[in-house]
Amino acid sequence: MDEAVRKRRAEENRFAAALTKGPAEVLDFLLPIWVGSQLGASAAEVGALTALETLVSFVVRPIAGSLADRYDRGRVAAAGAVLYGLSFVIYAVTPGIGIAYVAAALGGAGGALFWVALRARVGEGLSGDDGAFSKLFAAEGGGTWIAFVVALTAIAWIDYRGVFWLGAAACAVAAVVLLNAGSAPVRDEGAPRFLQLGKRMRPMLALVTLTAMAEAGVALLLLMHLQRGYQLQLGEIAAVFIPGFVVYSFLPDYLHGFVRKVGRTRVLSLAMTASAVFAAGLSFAPSPWVLAVMWILSAAAFAAAIPVEQAVVAEAAGLSLGRAMGIYESAALLGATVGAFLAGQLYGSDVGWRVACFGAAALLLFGSLVVRGAVRRVGVAEFPVEPAKTPSQKEKPAPRMIEEASQGAEPVKVDANKRANPLRNWGIHAVVYVLAQGALAIAGYSWPVEALFGGPHDAEWYWNSSGHWLVNLGRIWTFVFVIDTVWSLGREVLKRRSY
């Protein structure tokens, strides 16, 4: 595959993933609250709604894998994005819980088609970029925190249904991106089938299920403890989760460099051990802010482990990328469902919060002990295979030609580096932000000035509605600027450490 084509397709994959992952995560976060408070659904109906989406997704994922091995994967993923979007539309217009079940079924089918086909499409480029799944995971994390910031700041103006319409629009854009994208030819002849793949990858799939159980269980435990243990509101809970999603967005690509140095099994083992420590530590956290820090550390560990698991599954798949990703997604969904169910049961019983945390930690510690054997039985390399150089890359031009080329390209290179310098770009953002907030402060509508020197204000003022529309815009801008600052400085620190 041509290098320029490969890079363009990789960017399309990541853009589509970010557009879809964020709204899906926001929906999972808001849906139980919305159907309970706005549609008057009982706890049993909320559980049935969630279970229906999970069941449909579980049933459709193997079918999605077969489709992704027979037809253009970009179009299969686009069809999934369309169904995702339709589910958002139905949620936005439904008058009651009955119609919401249709949306849940469409969302389950759409998610299965989209993620199975998209991950298979990413797997096509693994030979040209061994960090493809790390970059995909980072794009999903970026899309998640951006979607949360937009949704939680806009919900006071446009309500839950308006947020669902925004989710439908994002899915529509993702579908257009994938429909306009080309795809590699799919070769189904001679590819291993489901039973062959399942037998070959059984140890790895068990590990994937265990990881998903722990991740979903820890996330749900944290959510319930913030809501019930600390009585936090929607915006305050999101403030604890968002920093972890920001870690998802910029750390995976740098962690992949660590994978290249120490190997896949060591990284998986270390990540699971660290996650176990963090899961146990959650039970002793004295405040929501400590919980936020623990969640950031846990997110960093999952950001190292999950892309490695996806790359191992893709390499073991051979020509059956679609079927392999269908099995992988099914295993992850099964683990997440079981983990969330067990976490809810343990937290709601007399056993309590601490035992639930230690249960997740025990699962992760067990996984860290068996990971080496699981990866070896699958039969993939311990270290990612870096892409081979093309003949043109292997050729060494004469010193005189190098000197002339470097002299001729220097002005262009310098100019490009200036444009690509993240600290320079951040500096421009900071100057614009300070000047604009200064002008708004003179007019009496600066949110950061009011937040620091006005007040006192309740939590609703900080997270949902701050009064005048200019003040609300300043609140959104301030949140985005803070995240931009963390993103830019964090990337620069990691870049310097990698040299």
Summary of the structure (lengths in Angstrom):
residues: 499
radius of gyration: 23.4
end to end distance: 29.7
largest distance: 77.2
contacts: 1769
relative contact order: 0.11
helix: 83%
strand: 0%
